[in-house]
């Protein structure tokens, strides 16, 4: 189980998603994204198992999508990944 403090994690996610949109090839940011993914990537799954859905939707979506940012997934092209990252960033900023 992963412990997290929502405001602090939200701040980190806002930072890495903003940097990713500015420069998707920034290696320092990609390493930070990888670290966050390794630590918090499982948060999205918690909402799948618990009816109470303790993780806010925008946090769950953001942590669940981190791997697509740093793994250069072949399932999506770069434009799709950047577009989804922008949507996630907007959702994080709304709340």
Residue pairs with C-beta under 8 A, 6 or more apart in sequence:
2 39
2 40
2 42
2 43
4 40
4 43
6 56
6 59
9 40
9 59
9 63
10 59
10 92
12 36
13 36
13 59
13 62
13 63
13 92
14 89
14 92
14 93
16 29
16 32
16 33
16 36
16 66
16 69
17 62
17 85
17 88
17 89
17 92
18 89
19 26
19 29
20 26
20 29
20 30
20 33
20 69
20 82
20 85
21 82
21 85
21 86
21 89
23 29
24 69
24 78
24 81
24 82
30 69
30 70
31 70
33 66
33 69
33 70
34 66
34 70
36 63
36 66
37 63
37 66
37 67
37 69
37 70
40 63
40 66
41 63
41 64
41 66
41 67
42 63
43 55
43 59
43 60
43 63
43 64
44 55
44 60
44 61
44 63
44 64
45 64
46 54
46 55
46 60
47 53
47 54
47 55
47 57
47 60
55 63
56 95
57 91
58 88
58 91
58 92
58 94
58 95
59 92
61 88
61 91
62 88
62 91
62 92
65 84
65 85
65 88
67 73
68 75
68 76
68 81
68 84
69 81
69 85
73 81
76 84
